[in-house]
Amino acid sequence: MSFESSSFESTSLDIPSEKKIERLLIVRLSAMGDVMHTLPAVHALRETFPQAHIGWLIEERWAELLCAPGSPRRGARSALRPLVDEVHAVNLKAWRKSPFSISTLQRAATVWNDVRDAGYDVAVDLQGAMRSALLARFSGAREVYGPAEPRESPASLWYTRKAVAHGRHVVEQNLAVARALIGRRKKASAAELPHDPPCDLPRDPRAEGLIGQWLAEHGIRDFAILNPGAGWGAKRWPAERYGAVALGLAEQGLRSILNYGPGEEELVSAAEAASGGTAQAMSCSVLRSSITELIALTRRARLFIGGDTGPLHLAAALRVPVVAIYGPTDPARNGPYGTRSVVLRSAESLTSHARRNAVDEGMLGIGSESVVRAARELLAGALGG
């Protein structure tokens, strides 16, 4: 079935302020897919406050989604950092391992001094967790916006202004929070917010060159990206079936690239073996800047096939057609957004975010033939067929 986002209305609980917004902080720490779901809201804020200095507080491992490696994280925007004026990166996972070490305290103090010295007028928490709400509140911003019903309920205690969203997809929920702030500048209706905003992801010439060279060396021109991995086992469609899909795509003249990350070597090996030589495994981490080069690779793809995982939402943000294979997570809330897509999900799959290792039983009922058929539909549509 094709996924279409639902319409919704939002209600802001705030009373408009006359104070000018010149400096705006976004708090969305992780992960890849969630950052992708946040981009439309931040783009809407950028359009409404074009002269504002916009910063983003994010986990270090995801900073490449906002700023290409080696480029300045503060200053004039460019293709290397197209959306925000400043990136504040934290490493909470590493800091928790040795919270009282001199190194941790120094690094945390440096980041936090930078945030507070920036003098943000408003902080917007688009994560809805206790830690993100606290960071937004302690940023020094005079106002903190967040969802009225955040993912972690106590987080709302730290917001000074709240937005109520009606609608299921997380992109639209984030837009609802943005709308509460935008309403201070103008009366914003759903129609005034961008339905198809440009993709504000870094474009790194070095990464583009490396990916182009790799594809040329392997004789790959037209290709689909197949992504067997996922955050936990229940979301992973059997790896061997990805190999069968690669065989089906090869009959259409389309090569397959198997994307994988650390710890997913066995998955990709099984898929590659089942592909009969029609799929080529590639870990962008081999090229040392994994996210930047994954962005460059995905931009060139004709199709993406995978489960509910960060690379799928990256592909959707880049407007690459997507065949999404869903199990325990709800595509109405977390499905591919903003691109042509087909979502395959069994009626037997029940929505759950429990991180179970066993594959969802409903996903086992989705055959490779169904995936290949969906891929052909999307490819035919791209050709106008």
DRENLO-723829 format. One record per residue: residue in one letter; x negated, y, z of N, C-alpha, C in turn. Coordinates in steps of 0.001 Angstrom, whole numbers, plus 500000, padded with zeros to 6 digits. Each point is the difference from the previous one (the first is absolute). Layout:
N
AXYZXYZXYZ/...
! end
This chain:
385
M499167498819500000500833501181500000499128501237500000/S500444501065499420499248501244499990500316500778501259/F498991500638500574500175500770501216500200501457499658/E501030500604500550500233501422499842500147500607501385/S499377501145500216500063500626501309501393500551500253/S500421499934501258501317500496500360499945501483500323/S501100500702499734500064501409500342500372500148501460/F499659501158500586500301500190501398500033501472500301/E500496500340501159500011501364500480499223500048501298/S499495501170500342499300500121501268500508501210500750/T499852499952501294500402501107500850498817500393500845/S499655501251499977498905500473500835500547500489501326/L499314499669501077500387500466501317499302501300500354/D499216500549499055499215501164500376500768501297499743/I499593501056500686500517501336499749498924500747499239/P500297500496498790498966500618499176499234501081500745/S498713499989499801499128500994500613499537500984498943/E499728501239500414499550501018499057498487500007499862/K499315499219500832498550500003499947499520499380498704/K499036500624499386499478499528498723499141498758500213/I500166499037499100499201498780500075498819500147499055/E498820500128500564498789500152499199499095498779500071/R500140499219501059499141498835500187500862498843500494/L499929498882499274500914498882500198499204498700500102/L500246499221501053499293498740500213500949498830499798/I499607499048499154500724498752499803499329498925500855/V500793499233500733499470498871500763500620498727499444/R499198499232499295500371498660499519498710499228499957/L499772499175500994498694499392500208499720498829499076/S500982499162499751499810498794499206501369499498499579/A500073498938499198498939499341499249500216500376498531/M499432499240499051500052500422498607501426500241499507/G500859498999500167501365500143499513500734501140500671/D499778500181501301500664501070500731499508501370499554/V498717500105499692499484501261499472500638500304498642/M500157498967499156500668500200498717501433500496500194/H500674499454501009501379500396500266500087501414500571/T498885500533500469499968501342500569499711501063498950/L499343499634498916499564500975499001501126500878499454/P501191499459499651501045500880499479500407501103500977/A500071499685501285500362501017500991498930501085500081/V498733499590499973498922500983500076499959500835498726/H500279499373498858500061500767498764501121501030500070/A501147499629500573501104500946500139499602501177500881/L499252499723501066499522501078500857498988500881499269/R499153499392499206499033500770499217500710500928499013/E501057499503499366500751500821499054500704501163500699/T500489499768501203500728501037500726499071501026500628/F498851499540500462499022500881500640498690499967499204/P500006500532498778498835499831499112498726500656500523/Q500128501040500814498819500692500501499540499483501352/A500751499069500585499653499507501330498762499111499956/H499256500024501079498886499073500197500594498729500587/I499957498910499245500581498742500447498881499020500334/G500020499517501230499054498969500429500734498694500226/W499237498912500010500598498662500203499121499245500980/L500613499492501067499302499169500982500261498543499650/I498920499247499715500126498657499444498883499124500528/E500228498693500027498938499069500376498901500024498937/E498760499879500454498853500077499100500098499026498833/R500459498781500244500004498979498949500953500340498863/W500938500933500230500954500370498958499736501389499435/A498919500634500424499727501370499569499786500104498485/E499547498896499370499791500022498548501297500213499230/L501135499788500630501274500260499343500254501493499843/L499245500801500749500169501448499948498795500713499409/C498818499391500147498766500684499620498981498975499515/A499451500215498820499023499069499448498735499979500857/P499365498835500127498783499894500815498910500953499517/G499318500612500948498894500881499667500398501414499666/S501280500263499866500452501356499701500380500712501291/P499958501327500018500317500732501231501422499720500477/R500156499871501294501324499754500566500707501287500408/R499426501112499654500594501289500328499633500989498914/G500930500864499644499704501014498999500996499984498856/A499605500624498909500891500117498845500396498627499473/R501271499847499652500483498728499480499491499772498581/S499853498724499646499532499629498672500523498606499697/A499606499450498865500402498635499666499487498999501020/L498916500346500696499434499105501004500781500031501318/R500695501090500231500861500147501182501172500885499587/P500977499419499320500993500812499299501137500551500846/L500307499399501139501230500360500700499778500873501222/V498997499683500802499828500699501274498718500821499997/D499993500993500886498837500882500103498950499461500960/E500418499081500869499057499477500983500436498610500435/V499031499116500149500251498639500480499312499841501343/H500792499662501024499465499703501332500085498484500187/A498871499336500053499996498535500079499633499534501403/V500816499086500531499720499400501297499734498511499793/N499375499388500976499711498564499932500459499367501308/L501326500014500202500554499576501285499671498550500314/K500013499141498973499723498580500237498602499802500573/A499019500650499411498626499868500492499843500689501350/W500644501144500172499866500732501258500581499221501167/R501067499215499745500606499230501086499065498908500524/K499070499542499150499077498937500424499006500498501045/S499629501271499907499061500568500989500430501433500289/P501127500157500674500588501334500151499174500982500817/F499129499497500860499251500900500872498526500113499631/S499632499460498842498609500134499567499733501440499563/I498761500390500107499639501366499615500306500243498526/S499713498978499159500242500137498565501477500233499713/T500876499187500632501434500155499779500482501362500471/L499594500405501184500441501272500552499548501170499131/Q498775499913499477499497501074499151500778500097498696/R500259498842499380500716500005498728501433500455500176/A500650499504501051501375500410500252500077501490500285/A499056500503500761499998501431500324499790500849498752/T499130499530499113499752500753498760501253500114499161/V500681498856499818501233500023499206501041500890500657/W500157499826501298501071500738500668499713501493500059/N498748500370500145499650501416499951500312500585498628/D499730499220498945500309500466498648501501500217499829/V500783499063500534501455500123499876500500501238500742/R499580500162501213500499501124500798499453501326499497/D498760500000499524499425501242499467500684500448498712/A500648499050499304500696500359498762501199500896500270/G500509499994501210501078500907500366501309499732499268/Y500432498746499982501216499662499275501235500604500675/D500880500544499166501263500553500485501005498885500291/V500029499004499120500972498919500083499296498676499751/A500355498987500785499556498628499745501234499166499673/V499862499114499028501114499153499564499576498551500155/D500656499288500912499701498583500216500875499170499070/L499389499363499015500728499163499052499698498521500228/Q499566499686501208499762498605500371501005499509501038/G500376500872500914501015499632500970499535499021501061/A498713500011500296499444499139501046499547500869501168/M499838499396501151499577500757501168498650500680499766/R499054499251499429498668500579499835500014501151499012/S500788499885498918500044501088499024500734501207500564/A501057499768500778500730501105500609499119500749501001/L499236499254500787499095500624500958498928500823499292/L499426499437498951498981500730499253500576501272499389/A501230499915499485500637501189499438500220501057501079/R500461499561501163500270500952501083498724500623500536/F498949499211500114498745500503500547499140500722498971/S500507500131498781499239500699498953499894501500500259/G500842500504500897500022501423500258501038500739499179/A500697499295499111501048500635499206501127500469500908/R500586501151499673501051500534500866501308499218499868/E500176499308498862501191499204499782499606498630499458/V500760498987500389499751498642499522501308499435499469/Y499997499629498734501168499399499357499843498490499963/G501133499305500104499991498550499886501410499482499829/P500141498704499739501333499411499833500733499895501330/A501313500221499965500793499914501220500034498580500550/E499891499012499110499961498601500416498716499369499467/P498872500276500645498714499483499509499882498510500195/R498984499437499378499766498557500092499803499570501450/E499299500816500773499844499772501430500760501108500717/S501087499646500621500933500993500546499356501067500889/P499068499639500908499420501033500867499256501095499244/A499643499743498744499274501020499232500795501294499899/S501323499894499957500828501194499819499869500987501158/L499519499537501150499833500876501148498952501079499744/W499132499745499037498908500935499729500315500973498863/Y501153499871499395500371500899498908500749501213500544/T499729501147499419500772501201500340501162500191499034/R499922499389498828501075500080499006500151498637499344/K501249499610499752500270498642499527500904500033498780/A499871498980499171500821499872498796500728498671500029/V501280500033499681500809498791499922500176499634498530/A499628498782499628500087499563498600501051498919499840/H500757500081498907500939498955499621499511499429498674/G499703498754499965499411499392498824499016498943500437/R499703499068499129499243498833500441498530500027499641/H499665500556498844498596499895499596499136500954500803/V498846499522500414499119500788500856499511501266499292/V499883499997498676499630501217499276501030501086500260/E501266499641499941501064500975500200500077500444501460/Q499684499116500910499962500383501404498900501031500237/N498844499803499364498924500976500110500400501333499368/L500693499931498870500475501225499362500990500740500892/A500773499262500786500949500634500905499278500841501053/V498894499479500511499219500771500967499417501233499316/A499503499835498788499485501147499249501103501020499748/R501211499530499708501118500899499722500328500876501209/A499853499452501196500260500796501200499081501205500066/L498755499815499595499045501103499992500219500906498794/I500288499404498855500246500782498788501209500905500182/G500982499535500771501197500794500237499721501333500663/R498837500154500600499618501286500593499644501019498936/R499525499507498868499618500904498908501186500285499090/K500826498996499780501152500152499108500999498911500330/K501215500183499582501008498978500199499731498884499009/A499485498907500499499554498925499116501033498892499972/S500451499666498823500878498855499830499187498861499439/A500590498808499977499298498840499468499578500233498566/A500808500755499247499690500221498594498774500871499816/E499666500834501009498868500906499868498670499323500291/L500051498843500650498774499286500289499596499151498804/P498715499800499782499555499284498798500427498542500014/H500649499567498924500371498586499880498890499203499310/D499146500684499269498919499318499289498739500858500087/P499470500188501219498840500873500158498778499405499345/P499049500840499606498757499466499436499244499203501043/C499153499110499523499238499151500915498735500730500417/D499966500429501246498884500794500498498947499104500642/L499371499156499192498939499124500486498669500415499362/P498903499816500724498703500425499468499663499295498679/R499327500733499147499464499437498752498492500239500019/D499262498919500186498553500068500164499316499549498710/P499288500881499305499347499616498741499056498809500156/R499310499919501133499092498871500202500773498684500040/A501094499981500743500802498782500087500619499652498655/E500472501006499296500581499769498683498974499363499072/G498763500493500073498941499456499155499651498566500359/L499908499706501299499676498643500436501073499000499580/I501260500392500144501089499107499623500018499807498484/G499798501064499259499953499872498540498886499080499545/Q498846500107500650498861499149499667500300498540500324/W500597499750501188500324498631500406500989499363499027/L501022500732499613500991499464499066499362499693498645/A499122500891499539499347499778498710499102498768500045/E499277499834501103499109498853500128500765498684499997/H501224500006500465500808498782500053500973499899498835/G499882500923499059500840499943498805501479500166500283/I500329500787501014501400500181500409500486501362499531/R501124499991499307500596501252499539501388500185500619/D500989499284499497501342500032500592500063498967501123/F500437500440501171499989499051501119501089500333501016/A500340498973500761500870500128501162499167499733501238/I500360500645501100499374499718501288500919499066500779/L499442498881500449500734499054500852499355500043501378/N500836500108501043499493500193501352500557498923500929/P499288498883500169500531498895500819500059500302501496/G499206500925500481499916500249501434501137500866500519/A500118500033501309500964500856500693499587500074501460/G500644500888500742499600500237501379500110498796500897/W500991499156499768500130498774500780500625498910499143/G499886498760500480500339498842499190501421499982499483/A500963500463500790501399499920499604500282500807498735/K499154500960499673500212500838498814499235499487498778/R499266498902500152499138499526498912500695498917499182/W500260500298498763500485499017499043498849499041499718/P500245498688499796498896499050499821499001500435498928/A498732499929500350498952500505499114499980499273498662/E500253498690500017499960499227498753501036500503498990/R501094500540500511501031500496499086499549501266499263/Y499114500742500627499429501146499286499187499518498801/G499311498863500173499274499427498872500931499601498879/A501147499414500342500989499631498989500548501238499292/V500177501089500747500448501252499391498955500516499018/A498731499902500374498930500436499096500038499237498690/L500282498698500080500135499203498775501138500524499144/G501133500318500629501141500527499257499707501345499377/L499286500862500703499666501312499455499006499884498845/A499125499015500097499019499805498926500701499688498682/E501142499324500068500760499725498784500533501269499368/Q500091501067500804500438501304499491498802500873499599/G498804499418500061498802500756499637499496500920501087/L500401499717501240499628500870501104499099499246500981/R498795500520500216499089499406500979500464500341501412/S499545499233500960500343500244501400498736500216500817/I500034501004500853498937500246500964500565499733501384/L499324499130500745500432499643501347499293500908500998/N500759500880500602499429500901500999500046499347501379/Y498940500191500765499983499447501350499083500815500894/G500226499860501270499184500699500980499283499030500906/P499312500509501017499268499139500941500932498982500656/G499540498747500074500777498945500624501002499326499079/E500077500440498754500967499440499059499328499187498900/E498753499601500227499241499274498988500652498665499630/E500500499276500996500627498708499707501265500164499177/L500779501019500289501221500253499241499681500240498531/V499032500869499773499710500363498615499328498840499264/S499232499181500698499386498835499366501061499015499541/A501024499790500842501085499093499632500769500527498798/A500249501301499981500716500593498872499169499922498722/E498715500261500122499121499977498837499909498589499429/A499897498995500878499910498619499536501271499580499277/A501152500470500480501274499620499394500286500750498708/S499201501030499712500266500828498820499431499422498714/G499221498936500113499416499419498803499078500937499251/G499327500859500726499048500923499373500634501263499461/T501299500224500248500662501197499465499967501173500970/A499521499776501223499940501063501006498566500194500460/Q499639501239500234498663500363500449500098500619501382/A499311499411500972500017500547501359499118501231500076/M500466500984500762499214501211500182500283500589501361/S498984500171500797500114500705501265499355501361499836/C500811501043500088499443501341499836498980500317501079/S500062499285501129499033500257501065498578499669499560/V499878499157498960498672499693499466499340501265499477/L500840500950499551499482501244499441499803501069501072/R500173499612501256499641500794501180501011501073500397/S500805500531499118501031500970500368501335499395499613/S500462499066500802501079499122499579501261500734499585/I500449500949500803501267500660499696499865500891498778/T498929500757499914499806500907498868499986499232498687/E499322498867499982499930499232498769501277499209499735/L500721499627501068501307499386499791500964501002499361/I499911501258500415500814501042499362499664500088498514/A498697500016499686499580500103498604500444498788499197/L499903498809500584500424498785499313501510500007499767/T500756500364501027501458499960499900500518500982498976/R499371501149499889500424500987498998499991499412498584/R499119499038499757499857499439498653500904498800499751/A500643499483501052500782498778499867501324500259499286/R500460499000499267501309500078499370501099499470500902/L499602499231501031500994499346500843499335499603501308/F500804499985501076499526499516501291500983498962500498/I499475498889500549500843498947500556499468499657501387/G500874500051500995499565499667501349501120500149501001/G499670499746501272500961500121501079499964501371500624/D500664500122501132500094501269500718498663500276500678/T499165500739499293498660500267500500499508501327499437/G498921500536500593499503501307499614499730500167498520/P499271499069499348499736500162498571501259500086499150/L501081499321500408501260500133499245500518501428500085/H499978500591501177500518501353500155499074501019499349/L498716499686499933499070500834499238500373499975498529/A500264498808499457500396499886498597501276500785499730/A500970499903500906501248500739499816499754501499500006/A499129500463500897499687501425500048499344500481498717/L499236499108499361499339500324498734500904499749498799/R501265499653500269501021499788498964499687498809499099/V499295499022500546499773498742499285501224499113500222/P500580499388498968501143499101500198499632498858500950/V500955499600500847499733499052501067501017498866499999/V499488498762500082500837498853500369499679499721501460/A500989500205500861499808499872501436500641498712500495/I499243499199500742500470498718500524500151500150501512/Y501247500092500452500268500323501399500572498809500755/G499699499970501288500516498972500888500621500615501233/P499245500085501118500613500466501245500218501505500090/T499326500793499199500189501444500088501069500463499021/D500682501080500360501171500477499280499582500944498871/P500228499630498731499602500880498902500794501298499950/A501190500032500598500752501247500032499282501051500836/R499208499549500962499237500928500830498546500119499563/N499413498914499558498569499961499713499683499585498568/G500966500052499114499745499548498642499191500990499189/P499591499601498795499270500923499121500855501219499705/Y499410501176500065500751501249499891499399500873498903/G500846500505499136499561500997499033499486499442498696/T500078498696499805499521499406498755501006498970499508/R499847499564498765500832498920499470499591498715500698/S501004499280500514499660498819500780501108498972499945/V499618498766500270500931498906500234499612499384501337/V500953499933500913499759499390501303500654498628500034/L499221498985500322500505498640500123500023499641501477/R501199499662500483500134499598501405501149499012500126/S499746498911500677501019498975500188501023500447501037/A501250499612499791501046500280500988499721499288501318/E499133499004499973499665499260501216499002500747500885/S499366501014499460499017500756500789500713500939500958/L499627499938501259500570500867501023498977501063500372/T500478501220500154499096501104500312499393499838501385/S498683500028500029499272499868501257498596500568499805/H499509500688501021498625500499499959499095499217500941/A500473498835500418499160499122500811498832499511499153/R498817500101500514498798499658499224499727498503500065/R500889499235499372499845498547499972498998499590498926/N499288498908500259499018499511499041500622499159498900/A501066499276500324500631499120499011500729500829498949/V499884499594498737500661500722498923501501499967500201/D500676501087499672501446500088500103500650498948499100/E500941499257500544500645498923499248500702500518498751/G500611501152500114500686500555498840499058500276498842/M498775500427500299499036500282498938499644498748499218/L500047498859500665499666498749499315501017499669498920/G501183500589500098501014499777498971499830500857498771/I499023500892500001499725500850498837498941499319499157/G500363499556498819499068499290499136499174500938499139/S498888499478499506499131500817499134500721500413498726/E500943499150499526500737500346498789500797501279500178/S500582500190501187500769501219500276499106501229499985/V498798499847500511499067501124500029499544500350498592/V499673498986499209499574500253498621501136500650499212/R501218499541500217501151500575499305500164501488500349/A499861500312501280500108501391500428498882500845499393/A498801499422499934498878500714499396500268500296498533/R500550499029499285500306500209498583501027501109499818/E500991500046500887501015501064499922499354501384500153/L499110500123500983499358501289500220499074500364498836/L499262499030499495499092500277498886500777500376498746/A501115499312499769500826500336498838500558501417500129/G500386500374501218500506501352500210498937501053499763/A498757499693500373498906500953499776499748500202498525/L500273498964499213499786500105498548501234500504499276/G501070500232500794501222500474499372500819498902499389/G499691498702500403500691498871499441501259499651500737/
! end
